[in-house]
Amino acid sequence: MKKHIWNSSRYTSQGETTDTLVDINKDGVPELVVQYPNGNKYGVVVYTYKKGKVVRMTSKKGYIGISSVRQQKGKKYLVLQWTQSRQSTGYDVYQMKGTKLKRVYRYTYKYESLSEFNQGGYAYIPRKNGRYIGYNNYDKFERSLRDCIYQDYEDWMDFCY
């Protein structure tokens, strides 16, 4: 379980709920990440297991849509890929501190004015914590993410990379 991300989804009367098991801090104990519908937005609740008990770590609300739960290669981070609209998407990167999750980075790819670059028009601008990082750095970050690819129930655990 240490090296794998596992997920499943189910439908409720309010929409799709997705459960993902992922070892955020690489201690051998997988955390349960639950994405749930919250009105017209989504929320995320994370649970871990400490000292023989299940502990609710954190709850994050207000996402329009969460595309996936990922990890960054070589890092002890939880990465939530989100979409706010067709013109704004990105990733929130969390680090586990005890039984709390702290957001350490927010990567955004937003359609916005080029006026800060002394140009006219609009384009998608890649940013990290609000600062322009360039397309190559944003692409490098995206390539560092690992996701779980599975084909059927029996193979869920075998298609992670």
MARLO-374585 format. One line per 3 residues: number of its first residue (from 1); for each residue z, y, x of C-alpha. Coordinates in steps of 0.5 Angstrom, whole numbers, plus 500, padded with zeros to 3 digits. Example, Ala and Ser with C-alpha at 12.3 -4.5 7.8 and 13.67 -1.06 7.14 Angstrom:
<recs>
1> 516 491 525 | 514 498 527
</recs>
This chain:
<recs>
1> 500 500 500 | 501 505 506 | 494 506 507
4> 491 506 500 | 490 511 494 | 490 507 488
7> 489 511 481 | 488 509 474 | 487 513 468
10> 489 512 460 | 487 517 454 | 493 520 450
13> 492 524 444 | 492 530 448 | 487 528 453
16> 486 524 459 | 492 522 464 | 491 520 471
19> 496 516 475 | 495 516 483 | 500 512 488
22> 499 515 495 | 504 515 501 | 504 523 502
25> 509 523 508 | 507 516 511 | 514 513 510
28> 511 507 507 | 514 509 500 | 508 511 495
31> 509 517 491 | 507 517 484 | 502 523 482
34> 501 524 474 | 496 529 472 | 497 530 465
37> 494 535 459 | 498 541 458 | 494 545 452
40> 488 547 455 | 490 546 462 | 493 540 466
43> 499 539 470 | 502 535 475 | 508 531 476
46> 510 528 482 | 515 522 483 | 518 519 489
49> 523 513 491 | 530 515 495 | 536 512 496
52> 534 506 490 | 533 511 485 | 526 514 482
55> 526 522 483 | 522 527 480 | 520 531 485
58> 516 537 482 | 511 539 477 | 505 544 477
61> 502 547 471 | 496 551 470 | 490 548 473
64> 484 548 468 | 482 541 471 | 484 537 477
67> 478 533 480 | 482 529 484 | 488 527 488
70> 486 526 496 | 489 526 503 | 487 529 509
73> 486 525 515 | 491 525 520 | 496 529 516
76> 502 528 511 | 499 532 506 | 498 531 498
79> 491 535 496 | 489 537 489 | 482 538 488
82> 482 543 482 | 477 547 478 | 478 554 474
85> 471 555 472 | 464 554 474 | 465 560 479
88> 472 558 482 | 474 551 485 | 478 549 491
91> 484 545 494 | 492 546 494 | 495 543 500
94> 502 540 499 | 507 538 504 | 513 534 502
97> 520 536 504 | 525 532 502 | 524 531 495
100> 520 538 494 | 513 539 495 | 511 546 498
103> 504 549 498 | 502 550 505 | 495 552 504
106> 490 554 498 | 482 553 500 | 478 557 495
109> 470 557 494 | 469 562 489 | 463 566 486
112> 465 574 488 | 462 580 490 | 460 581 497
115> 462 588 498 | 468 586 503 | 462 584 508
118> 458 591 506 | 453 587 503 | 451 588 495
121> 450 582 491 | 455 576 489 | 455 569 493
124> 460 563 493 | 466 565 499 | 470 560 502
127> 477 562 503 | 484 559 506 | 490 563 503
130> 486 568 501 | 482 570 508 | 475 568 509
133> 474 562 513 | 466 561 514 | 462 556 511
136> 463 551 517 | 470 551 517 | 471 550 509
139> 466 544 510 | 470 541 516 | 476 541 511
142> 472 538 506 | 470 532 511 | 477 531 513
145> 479 529 506 | 480 522 504 | 479 519 497
148> 479 512 494 | 473 509 491 | 473 503 487
151> 469 499 483 | 473 494 479 | 480 492 478
154> 481 487 483 | 478 492 488 | 482 498 487
157> 486 497 493 | 480 495 498 | 475 501 497
160> 479 507 500 | 477 510 507
</recs>
